[in-house]
């Protein structure tokens, strides 16, 4: 611990330039205890050397990271694809771990608890969105878990690291019987599709759901749909995904989007669609699959959205967007997954494989989420 800067060394892996190549990197996080001057009036415990310490921030939780999922956002920031990377970039916002210390005002969490941290670690906590539990839409701007400027002026660094300190509001309880490796992807991939599904009542047994794209988000939307009792159709550009969608993930139907006959066969048959595709794609063919008053939820990030607007009016279709979720719905989702024994499909990898995993992610060569074993491989 650095007693002068009130920080503690943390080991991570970081990209230092737009090549995006990750390598070991030591940096400082605010420490678990702050060394104070002996001249302060204190009530804190004394060490054997009569140095005086006080706990970390009263609302803070210090977490030993055990696992971190790999998201395409990690590619974007490490390679400066949006032109706003703040090097060195320590990526990772699908974090699972174990509480190692809590502040004096923390409620509901204790040392040893299993917890998760998602895509943001701060918000104003005072605007209408924050007050409504929609912190991800904070009117003053949420603070992303990595590559963002925190309220104290420091650059946030993510979960490809050994520990993190987070305000309790942005820390989620994971039931002890739910595997931490499986929990990590819930904090982004899971909540990104769960949020619009719940918000737009896509949890009504017997209704029909279409999922566009079978990747990290799409496979979770499919799993949630089946858990909600929906009839799920997976729509993909690739026939190669048919067997895994039907046999492994339990989709009721599989349709190749480029096959006009297959698409026509399910025209006006879906109550809901969750579109997880981030690449540019036509929207009219997919919207034609919705019934009257159907809901189309877009969670991917294509560069543009183009469609004939008449379909919205003529069939009362709702087109909605969504981005991860607020704190209340995130905890709800974690509890739902634990109760339903619903687990993401993951490939567990060592931190030393992170660069290869990112390359494979770009090539969509993963079924369906890489998770880094931080605890056992980052030394």
ROFI-847648 format. One record per residue (C-alpha): x, y, z; residue number from 1; residue in one letter. Coordinates in nm, 3 decimals, always signed. Layout:
      px      py      pz   i aa
       X       Y       Z NUM  A
...
***
This chain:
      px      py      pz   i aa
  +0.000  +0.000  +0.000   1  X
  +0.114  +0.352  -0.081   2  X
  +0.050  +0.553  +0.236   3  X
  +0.114  +0.884  +0.063   4  X
  -0.138  +0.849  -0.219   5  X
  -0.388  +0.639  -0.027   6  X
  -0.379  +0.376  -0.298   7  X
  -0.308  +0.006  -0.323   8  X
  -0.135  -0.170  -0.609   9  X
  -0.356  -0.381  -0.832  10  X
  -0.242  -0.627  -1.096  11  X
  -0.423  -0.615  -1.427  12  X
  -0.386  -0.660  -1.798  13  X
  -0.404  -0.347  -2.012  14  X
  -0.382  -0.220  -2.367  15  X
  -0.142  +0.072  -2.399  16  X
  -0.210  +0.175  -2.761  17  X
  -0.464  +0.121  -3.043  18  X
  -0.313  -0.214  -3.133  19  X
  -0.527  -0.338  -2.846  20  X
  -0.265  -0.589  -2.736  21  X
  -0.302  -0.666  -2.367  22  X
  -0.009  -0.722  -2.133  23  X
  +0.048  -0.729  -1.755  24  X
  +0.010  -0.390  -1.593  25  X
  +0.033  -0.270  -1.234  26  X
  -0.173  +0.028  -1.127  27  X
  -0.322  +0.184  -0.817  28  X
  -0.676  +0.170  -0.691  29  X
  -0.799  +0.356  -0.390  30  X
  -0.696  +0.139  -0.101  31  X
  -0.889  -0.062  +0.148  32  X
  -0.758  +0.150  +0.432  33  X
  -0.628  +0.504  +0.432  34  X
  -0.323  +0.583  +0.647  35  X
  -0.392  +0.896  +0.849  36  X
  -0.169  +1.138  +1.030  37  X
  -0.125  +1.057  +1.398  38  X
  -0.225  +1.414  +1.481  39  X
  -0.588  +1.349  +1.378  40  X
  -0.840  +1.277  +1.651  41  X
  -0.945  +0.920  +1.577  42  X
  -1.146  +0.633  +1.711  43  X
  -1.006  +0.380  +1.465  44  X
  -0.806  +0.072  +1.558  45  X
  -0.433  +0.097  +1.624  46  X
  -0.182  -0.130  +1.456  47  X
  +0.110  -0.278  +1.646  48  X
  +0.321  +0.012  +1.515  49  X
  +0.064  +0.266  +1.640  50  X
  -0.017  +0.371  +1.283  51  X
  -0.377  +0.474  +1.250  52  X
  -0.613  +0.350  +0.981  53  X
  -0.975  +0.408  +0.895  54  X
  -1.188  +0.183  +0.677  55  X
  -1.248  +0.235  +0.307  56  X
  -1.530  +0.469  +0.209  57  X
  -1.832  +0.410  +0.429  58  X
  -2.046  +0.292  +0.133  59  X
  -1.771  +0.107  -0.051  60  X
  -1.722  -0.263  -0.114  61  X
  -1.378  -0.405  -0.187  62  X
  -1.401  -0.711  -0.410  63  X
  -1.150  -0.980  -0.494  64  X
  -1.223  -1.053  -0.859  65  X
  -1.247  -1.422  -0.946  66  X
  -1.392  -1.403  -1.297  67  X
  -1.450  -1.151  -1.574  68  X
  -1.647  -1.198  -1.895  69  X
  -1.517  -1.075  -2.229  70  X
  -1.751  -0.838  -2.413  71  X
  -1.716  -0.670  -2.754  72  X
  -1.692  -0.342  -2.563  73  X
  -1.347  -0.465  -2.459  74  X
  -1.247  -0.474  -2.827  75  X
  -1.390  -0.128  -2.892  76  X
  -1.206  +0.042  -2.607  77  X
  -0.874  -0.140  -2.625  78  X
  -0.851  -0.064  -3.000  79  X
  -0.989  +0.290  -2.980  80  X
  -1.264  +0.213  -3.231  81  X
  -1.475  +0.501  -3.096  82  X
  -1.182  +0.741  -3.070  83  X
  -1.215  +0.796  -2.695  84  X
  -0.983  +0.538  -2.538  85  X
  -0.786  +0.656  -2.238  86  X
  -0.469  +0.449  -2.234  87  X
  -0.369  +0.239  -2.060  88  X
  -0.708  +0.066  -2.084  89  X
  -0.786  -0.214  -1.839  90  X
  -1.107  -0.361  -1.988  91  X
  -1.379  -0.578  -1.841  92  X
  -1.730  -0.500  -1.717  93  X
  -1.870  -0.845  -1.648  94  X
  -1.716  -0.891  -1.305  95  X
  -1.778  -1.157  -1.042  96  X
  -1.591  -1.202  -0.718  97  X
  -1.587  -1.223  -0.341  98  X
  -1.623  -0.939  -0.092  99  X
  -1.302  -0.885  +0.102 100  X
  -1.406  -0.575  +0.298 101  X
  -1.706  -0.346  +0.338 102  X
  -1.747  +0.011  +0.458 103  X
  -1.922  +0.089  +0.782 104  X
  -2.250  +0.195  +0.617 105  X
  -2.279  -0.095  +0.374 106  X
  -2.600  -0.290  +0.417 107  X
  -2.684  -0.637  +0.292 108  X
  -2.329  -0.735  +0.202 109  X
  -2.054  -0.882  +0.418 110  X
  -1.705  -1.022  +0.383 111  X
  -1.714  -1.351  +0.194 112  X
  -2.029  -1.277  -0.003 113  X
  -2.033  -1.349  -0.375 114  X
  -2.100  -1.033  -0.575 115  X
  -2.101  -0.892  -0.926 116  X
  -2.022  -0.558  -1.089 117  X
  -2.161  -0.462  -1.428 118  X
  -2.118  -0.196  -1.692 119  X
  -2.117  +0.110  -1.465 120  X
  -1.979  +0.195  -1.123 121  X
  -2.121  +0.537  -1.051 122  X
  -2.399  +0.783  -1.131 123  X
  -2.528  +1.107  -0.982 124  X
  -2.776  +0.919  -0.754 125  X
  -3.000  +1.225  -0.754 126  X
  -3.169  +1.262  -1.094 127  X
  -3.508  +1.122  -1.192 128  X
  -3.354  +0.818  -1.360 129  X
  -3.133  +0.733  -1.063 130  X
  -3.427  +0.777  -0.826 131  X
  -3.629  +0.539  -1.043 132  X
  -3.359  +0.272  -1.037 133  X
  -3.253  +0.348  -1.394 134  X
  -2.897  +0.451  -1.310 135  X
  -2.771  +0.330  -1.647 136  X
  -2.966  +0.625  -1.795 137  X
  -2.843  +0.880  -1.536 138  X
  -2.923  +1.228  -1.666 139  X
  -2.578  +1.352  -1.569 140  X
  -2.410  +1.049  -1.722 141  X
  -2.328  +0.714  -1.571 142  X
  -1.964  +0.629  -1.502 143  X
  -1.863  +0.324  -1.702 144  X
  -1.670  +0.049  -1.527 145  X
  -1.365  +0.111  -1.741 146  X
  -1.229  +0.388  -1.966 147  X
  -1.443  +0.657  -1.803 148  X
  -1.375  +0.955  -1.579 149  X
  -1.499  +0.886  -1.228 150  X
  -1.634  +1.152  -0.996 151  X
  -1.290  +1.193  -0.836 152  X
  -1.128  +1.263  -1.174 153  X
  -0.955  +0.925  -1.209 154  X
  -0.996  +0.695  -1.508 155  X
  -1.190  +0.381  -1.425 156  X
  -1.023  +0.047  -1.483 157  X
  -1.213  -0.275  -1.529 158  X
  -1.225  -0.639  -1.438 159  X
  -0.917  -0.775  -1.609 160  X
  -0.759  -0.718  -1.268 161  X
  -0.725  -0.870  -0.925 162  X
  -0.961  -0.647  -0.726 163  X
  -1.197  -0.353  -0.751 164  X
  -1.357  -0.108  -0.508 165  X
  -1.718  -0.013  -0.584 166  X
  -1.992  +0.184  -0.412 167  X
  -2.245  -0.064  -0.270 168  X
  -2.522  +0.067  -0.499 169  X
  -2.348  -0.080  -0.803 170  X
  -2.257  -0.411  -0.642 171  X
  -2.494  -0.706  -0.682 172  X
  -2.541  -1.007  -0.457 173  X
  -2.485  -1.344  -0.624 174  X
  -2.631  -1.645  -0.443 175  X
  -2.352  -1.863  -0.311 176  X
  -2.476  -2.169  -0.499 177  X
  -2.460  -1.991  -0.835 178  X
  -2.117  -2.040  -1.004 179  X
  -1.920  -1.717  -1.020 180  X
  -1.785  -1.805  -1.365 181  X
  -2.143  -1.830  -1.493 182  X
  -2.250  -1.515  -1.310 183  X
  -1.998  -1.288  -1.485 184  X
  -2.174  -1.273  -1.827 185  X
  -2.504  -1.192  -1.661 186  X
  -2.370  -0.847  -1.573 187  X
  -2.373  -0.734  -1.938 188  X
  -2.491  -0.996  -2.186 189  X
  -2.765  -1.118  -1.954 190  X
  -2.902  -0.789  -1.830 191  X
  -2.889  -0.630  -2.177 192  X
  -3.158  -0.865  -2.304 193  X
  -3.343  -0.924  -1.976 194  X
  -3.418  -0.553  -1.929 195  X
  -3.623  -0.494  -2.247 196  X
  -3.789  -0.833  -2.216 197  X
  -3.922  -0.745  -1.873 198  X
  -3.996  -0.382  -1.956 199  X
  -4.207  -0.480  -2.258 200  X
  -4.382  -0.776  -2.094 201  X
  -4.195  -1.042  -2.288 202  X
  -4.248  -1.282  -2.001 203  X
  -4.601  -1.398  -2.078 204  X
  -4.617  -1.778  -2.112 205  X
  -4.754  -1.894  -2.444 206  X
  -4.652  -1.581  -2.636 207  X
  -4.405  -1.599  -2.925 208  X
  -4.057  -1.448  -2.927 209  X
  -3.813  -1.400  -3.211 210  X
  -3.442  -1.366  -3.133 211  X
  -3.222  -1.217  -3.404 212  X
  -2.861  -1.330  -3.378 213  X
  -2.707  -1.614  -3.182 214  X
  -2.414  -1.482  -2.984 215  X
  -2.346  -1.376  -2.627 216  X
  -2.666  -1.170  -2.607 217  X
  -2.881  -1.381  -2.839 218  X
  -2.825  -1.707  -2.656 219  X
  -2.925  -1.539  -2.329 220  X
  -3.241  -1.396  -2.485 221  X
  -3.326  -1.745  -2.605 222  X
  -3.267  -1.890  -2.258 223  X
  -3.476  -1.620  -2.090 224  X
  -3.753  -1.671  -2.345 225  X
  -3.773  -2.041  -2.271 226  X
  -3.760  -1.976  -1.895 227  X
  -4.053  -1.732  -1.935 228  X
  -4.254  -2.000  -2.114 229  X
  -4.239  -1.841  -2.459 230  X
  -4.233  -2.008  -2.797 231  X
  -3.893  -1.901  -2.928 232  X
  -3.782  -1.867  -3.289 233  X
  -3.413  -1.805  -3.356 234  X
  -3.347  -1.600  -3.671 235  X
  -2.992  -1.615  -3.801 236  X
  -2.790  -1.544  -4.112 237  X
  -2.605  -1.873  -4.068 238  X
  -2.754  -2.219  -4.126 239  X
  -2.458  -2.361  -3.933 240  X
  -2.618  -2.247  -3.607 241  X
  -2.939  -2.443  -3.658 242  X
  -2.843  -2.755  -3.467 243  X
  -2.703  -2.573  -3.166 244  X
  -3.004  -2.341  -3.150 245  X
  -3.255  -2.625  -3.162 246  X
  -3.074  -2.908  -2.988 247  X
  -2.846  -2.740  -2.737 248  X
  -3.036  -2.422  -2.651 249  X
  -3.392  -2.544  -2.700 250  X
  -3.527  -2.302  -2.960 251  X
  -3.866  -2.406  -3.097 252  X
  -3.789  -2.291  -3.451 253  X
  -3.486  -2.185  -3.652 254  X
  -3.511  -1.958  -3.956 255  X
  -3.239  -1.844  -4.195 256  X
  -3.302  -1.477  -4.260 257  X
  -3.180  -1.490  -4.621 258  X
  -3.431  -1.762  -4.710 259  X
  -3.742  -1.574  -4.821 260  X
  -3.964  -1.881  -4.802 261  X
  -3.862  -1.949  -4.442 262  X
  -3.915  -1.586  -4.349 263  X
  -4.255  -1.579  -4.520 264  X
  -4.358  -1.891  -4.329 265  X
  -4.340  -1.701  -3.999 266  X
  -4.475  -1.368  -4.124 267  X
  -4.696  -1.191  -3.866 268  X
  -4.642  -1.473  -3.616 269  X
  -4.432  -1.314  -3.340 270  X
  -4.548  -1.111  -3.042 271  X
  -4.197  -0.987  -2.962 272  X
  -3.855  -0.961  -3.122 273  X
  -3.521  -0.903  -2.951 274  X
  -3.264  -0.791  -3.208 275  X
  -2.910  -0.853  -3.083 276  X
  -2.732  -0.799  -3.417 277  X
  -2.482  -0.514  -3.412 278  X
  -2.383  -0.527  -3.778 279  X
  -2.583  -0.327  -4.031 280  X
  -2.886  -0.521  -4.151 281  X
  -3.228  -0.458  -4.305 282  X
  -3.515  -0.407  -4.061 283  X
  -3.821  -0.438  -4.283 284  X
  -3.792  -0.820  -4.322 285  X
  -3.773  -0.865  -3.946 286  X
  -4.054  -0.621  -3.866 287  X
  -4.279  -0.813  -4.105 288  X
  -4.255  -1.108  -3.864 289  X
  -4.443  -0.923  -3.591 290  X
  -4.811  -0.954  -3.518 291  X
  -5.029  -0.646  -3.481 292  X
  -4.919  -0.453  -3.169 293  X
  -4.591  -0.644  -3.162 294  X
  -4.280  -0.512  -2.989 295  X
  -3.937  -0.489  -3.153 296  X
  -3.655  -0.434  -2.902 297  X
  -3.317  -0.333  -3.040 298  X
  -3.019  -0.402  -2.815 299  X
  -2.743  -0.418  -3.078 300  X
  -2.565  -0.115  -3.220 301  X
  -2.585  -0.105  -3.600 302  X
  -2.454  +0.216  -3.754 303  X
  -2.800  +0.301  -3.886 304  X
  -3.162  +0.189  -3.864 305  X
  -3.368  +0.207  -4.183 306  X
  -3.720  +0.078  -4.242 307  X
  -4.048  +0.180  -4.399 308  X
  -4.229  +0.363  -4.117 309  X
  -4.578  +0.273  -4.243 310  X
  -4.555  -0.064  -4.071 311  X
  -4.541  +0.107  -3.730 312  X
  -4.873  +0.280  -3.797 313  X
  -5.053  +0.009  -3.986 314  X
  -4.976  -0.265  -3.736 315  X
  -4.926  -0.060  -3.418 316  X
  -4.572  -0.190  -3.381 317  X
  -4.352  -0.055  -3.101 318  X
  -3.985  -0.006  -3.181 319  X
  -3.780  +0.024  -2.862 320  X
  -3.417  +0.049  -2.765 321  X
  -3.243  -0.060  -2.448 322  X
  -2.901  -0.057  -2.284 323  X
  -2.808  -0.294  -2.000 324  X
  -3.023  -0.213  -1.696 325  X
  -3.067  -0.032  -1.367 326  X
  -2.962  -0.171  -1.032 327  X
  -3.303  -0.305  -0.930 328  X
  -3.365  -0.506  -1.246 329  X
  -3.006  -0.633  -1.245 330  X
  -3.046  -0.785  -0.900 331  X
  -3.384  -0.924  -1.005 332  X
  -3.224  -1.092  -1.307 333  X
  -2.946  -1.251  -1.102 334  X
  -3.199  -1.388  -0.854 335  X
  -3.415  -1.517  -1.141 336  X
  -3.120  -1.699  -1.299 337  X
  -3.031  -1.859  -0.967 338  X
  -3.389  -1.968  -0.899 339  X
  -3.432  -2.108  -1.249 340  X
  -3.082  -2.259  -1.261 341  X
  -3.029  -2.067  -1.582 342  X
  -2.664  -2.046  -1.686 343  X
  -2.485  -1.880  -1.978 344  X
  -2.283  -2.104  -2.210 345  X
  -1.923  -2.009  -2.137 346  X
  -1.568  -2.092  -2.236 347  X
  -1.338  -2.045  -1.937 348  X
  -0.992  -1.914  -2.033 349  X
  -0.678  -1.797  -1.850 350  X
  -0.582  -1.430  -1.857 351  X
  -0.284  -1.525  -2.070 352  X
  -0.530  -1.621  -2.346 353  X
  -0.709  -1.284  -2.342 354  X
  -0.557  -1.155  -2.666 355  X
  -0.648  -1.472  -2.853 356  X
  -0.997  -1.463  -2.704 357  X
  -1.052  -1.108  -2.826 358  X
  -0.941  -1.209  -3.176 359  X
  -1.180  -1.503  -3.170 360  X
  -1.458  -1.279  -3.046 361  X
  -1.408  -1.052  -3.346 362  X
  -1.442  -1.360  -3.569 363  X
  -1.750  -1.471  -3.371 364  X
  -1.567  -1.788  -3.279 365  X
  -1.708  -1.839  -2.931 366  X
  -2.001  -2.033  -2.785 367  X
  -2.112  -1.803  -2.640 368  X
  -1.913  -1.602  -2.388 369  X
  -1.548  -1.610  -2.290 370  X
  -1.490  -1.580  -1.917 371  X
  -1.145  -1.515  -1.774 372  X
  -1.043  -1.719  -1.471 373  X
  -0.886  -1.426  -1.286 374  X
  -0.850  -1.604  -0.953 375  X
  -0.640  -1.895  -1.075 376  X
  -0.444  -1.740  -1.362 377  X
  -0.364  -1.379  -1.275 378  X
  -0.069  -1.396  -1.040 379  X
***
